[in-house]
Amino acid sequence: MIKSLFAKVISMGLSVMDMTAFTLCQENNLPIIVFDINEPGHLTRIANGENIGTLVE
């Protein structure tokens, strides 16, 4: 059985974001893009549709 990225992040205890918000996204089937917010321009590039970071769905 393939483990979802949501389950993998939770089981590994990664600090990608607030765990409550992360779990709510999982429960409501909301995809998340995990990326380095501290990298200049990343947020703008994601908003413009560029493939930056990791899609968790």
Summary of the structure (lengths in Angstrom):
residues: 57
radius of gyration: 12.1
end to end distance: 16.0
largest distance: 37.8
contacts: 108
relative contact order: 0.21
helix: 40%
strand: 11%
